[in-house]
Amino acid sequence: MYKSLLLSLLFNLTIFSVSAQTIKGTITDKSGEALIGASVVVEGTMNGAMVGLNGTYVIKGISKGSTVNLKASFVGFKTQTKSITVSGETVVDFILKEDHQELAEVEIRASRELDTDASARATEQHSPMVLNVVSASTIELSPDLNVADVMQRVSGVSLEQSNSGVGSYAIVRGMPKRYSYTLVNGVKIPSPDNKNRYVPLDMFPSDLLDRIEVTKALTPSMEGDAVGGAMNLIMKNAKDNFSFKLNASGGMNSLFSEDGGQPFLTYDQSLTNPIAPHNRAVEGYTASFDDFTTDNLVPKETYNPIDYNLGASVSNRFLDGKLGVVLAGSLQKLHRGSDTHNYDVGYNQISNLLDLETYEYRQYSSAMTRGGVHNKIDYVFNNKHSISLYNALIYEREDQVRESVRYRLWDGEYDPESNSGTATFETRIRTTKQQIQNSTLQGDHQILPAWKLDWSAVYSLATRERPDLAVFTRNAVFINGVPNQVRVEDFGSQFRIWEDNSDRDYSAYINNTFDFNTFGELKLGGLYRNKERTNNYIRYNFKPLNNETKTGEDWKYNEVDWSLSNPKGGRTNALNYDAHENILAYYIEYKYEPSQRTEIVGGVRVEHTEQGYTLRHPPYGVDPEGGQEYFDYLPSLHFRYKINGNSNLRASYFRSVIRPGFFEIVPYSIGEESTDSGFAERGNPDLKRTIADNIDLRYEVFPGARDNLFVGVFYKNIQDPIEKGIKRDSRGRPYLQPDNFGTAINYGLEIDATKYFRNFGIKANYTYTQSSITTSKVIFVREDPNDPSSSNIPIDVSQTRPLQGQSAHIGNISLLYKNQKHGLDVQLANVFTGKRIDQLVSYYEKDIWQEARWQMDFSIEKHFGFGLTVFAKARNLLDTPLVLYVNQEANERQSNYPLQGDPGDNLKVRDERYGRNFQLGIKYKL
């Protein structure tokens, strides 16, 4: 009987499977963006499906030959019904229209949603150059709160991190940060850095963006000073309909947990006087200690400080769609820091090996406040003329306390097992304020049917202030890591510094586009930029008047009686300078399509650069003024072959220029006691700009609206790269100076893939990079090789190494899950950065390397039907340390010190842990 029932069941299942048919297809909007979560049902039944991550739906169990009505629907779109007859596997695709009142034809404005994944893939596919795009949709789901963290998800990009674990600068394709530039809405912005041109990307909150575009091959219409890439931050634009978004979250860092973490050190920054005493008084003023505050320099301990992140945006169009307005703002308060073990190294001139001279335990506490306000107003006069005004203010303030205990290792007093010995106890308190303002007026005009004109007028200002940076040093005897006898002495390192700088740009852009239909498209245009940079620096040195010893407790800064050593103020530092730069550029660019499958874009850009400086306190015998002037001719050629409707083959060549940093060409001179390198340093007024020839090849496939596969190779030949090298003065004493070093090369392979499978998706990329540069280093030899008692003398030798910051291997992999039925989005993101040179050292083969490291991040979102989303983000789940080392074997004595490995392992010089960061919040969208 059971066998009969089983055979009957199998027979019926077989009949059903033969007769049951499948309906599948896609549901998209007019731009091709998959409407994930849209539903399609068979009318009159409960049979239906939802669109998965790959943009498709599948309905099973439909009888063969039956005629059914399929109804597709999605919130905010008009429902669409199609009648079909099922035969075999039937494919039915839907394109839904937005559910709003259509404008009259004369008022219809061609708008494009820049914040979707489909728009990002379409831009990559149809761009004339090699490009990677990250959409706002991807950014929102990621665990990242700022642009720098988002950038590390792009193929070929890694980050340079600060001592608080905050990634600030992008390293693109293994090229140091000087080799890339940053744009906002296509316009270059100045840097708040006091010496260099590059912009700290962590200043920009990610929720102000519609997308990020990373261009890796320049066209003539783009500014020509990038070798690694150009990063364009596209800010939020006005939507066609009313839009309102709000997000709020809170969290904390496990590093400052009361349960096993370190205390977070804070101070009252509101008591800090932002203006140095001499800048508050008349010329020739003599300062006294009464001009200085002290209560602001007393750190206090706390645990579990709360992070928060607030963001909002509102946009709409008025006057029948002619006027668009968007306003967005963001405010973040984050607590970051590190638990750091650091070794200062000295160079043994006999063995030519590094030795550990001091062991230093540091605790960093950084309270970071970031904010941004962004507003864009655009007006469409008609379908031929439009104008827009963009304004933005980006702000960041970091209040940092660094407390360190530095033990001497050479005298044998330090006991690593009990963490006891004579030590220097140091507190550094530093506030850094950075700000970028930008105002851009732009116009687009169709002058004639074949002539389009667009222009931009730009004002930008970047500022940086460090008011009252203070260093407070004490001598102490530590027992079991606790200070026992503390004494404030005159080490020559009790000082306070006021420093500020500004970088102001006036820029004008103009582009003319002539469309000759089948004969191609011609672009002619240009740029003029006037830049003014000002740097101010003043230092005050102090001596303690009381020299008592405290037992069992530490001194506070406001408990010490101080005298001012230099009442006139130390203003002779080389950082007191003014600089300017004028750039005039013009270009010709031609795009031609000899066939429906072939596109060629080429041309040449000419850039004329004139830059100069004025030293306010020049060293004796040095001309206080100087500068450079030169022309650069930058050709480029880009070829795209459309293999079919969803794949391309690209080849690109472009030449680019990298100008020296403003401070590098100033003839400054800094003594070895004031540098981190241990060598005196000088500027180089004769420093030349760098010229690079760049070649790219890439194969692209776009199998779906959100899917992609890129496989590319690149090669860069870099003439006169700028690095610091050893020089010698007239007396033979070595010093470091930026210089041009022959030719460097950089080449590699990039693979980038995105694939969705119904509710699951995977994003992955991998970059292999190799580079080489030859610079001068120092090594010591016997003055008389045959006499062991003769002196060791330094000689200069050449060393070939990778470029600083270049990793041979960089990878990202993100796993995604989306369940529209339950309103769930999940992402697990991983970033791998291979070993790389972190710091350049002047001695032969003694550069400091960073170990390879993984970072794992996680985010989850739960969506509710009335526009509310609850989300959680977690960063650095593995609490992966950042470890720096030297390619030199540790001896048995060195291996006994904290965090060192076994004898024979690489000698470690730093180990930093940053803790895990957690955020829990809500988002609301109307």
Secondary structure, 3 states (H helix, E strand, C coil): CHHHHHHHHHHHHHHHHHHEEEEEEEEECCCCCECCCCEEEECCCCCEEECCCCCEEEEEEEECCCEEEEEEECCCECCEEEEEECCCCEECCEECCECCCCCCHHHCCCCCCCCCHHHHHHHHHHCCCCEEEEEHHHHHHCCCCEHHHHHCCCCCEEEEECCCCCEEEEEECCECHHHEEEEECCEECCCCCCCCCCCCHHHCEHHHEEEEEEECCCCCCCCCCCCCEEEEEEECCCCCCCEEEEEEEEEEEHHHCCCCCCCEEECCHHHCCCCCHHHHCCCCCCCCHHHCCCHHHCCEEECCCCEEEEEEEEEEEECCCCEEEEEEEEEEEEEEEEEEEEEEEEEECCCCEEEEEEEEEEEEEEEEEEEEEEEEEEEECCCCEEEEEEEEEEEEEEEEEEEEEEEECCCCCCECCCCEEEEEEEEEEEEEEEEEEEEEEEEEEEEECCEEEEEEEEEEEEEEEEEEEEEEEEEEEEECCEEEEEECCCCCCCEEEEEEEEEEEEEEEEEEEEECHHHCEEEEEEEEEEEEEEEEEEEEEEEECCCCEEECCCCCHHHCCEEECCCCCECCCCCCEEEEEEEEEEEEEEEEEEECCEEEEEEEEEEEEEEEEEECCCCCCCCCEEEEEEEEEEEEEEEEEEEECCEEEEEEEEEEEECCCCHHHCCCEECHHHCCCCCEEECCCCCCCEEEEEEEEEEEECCCCCCEEEEEEEEEEEECCEEEEEEECCCCCEEEEEEECCEEEEEEEEEEEEEEECCEEEEEEEEEEEEEEEEEEEEEEECCCCCCCCCEEEEEEEEEECCCCCCCEEEEEEEEEEECCCCEEEEEEEEEECCEEEECCCECCCCEEECCEEEEEEEEEEECCCCEEEEEEEECCCCCCEEEEEEEECCCCHHHCCCCCCCCCEEEEEEEECCCEEEEEEEEEC
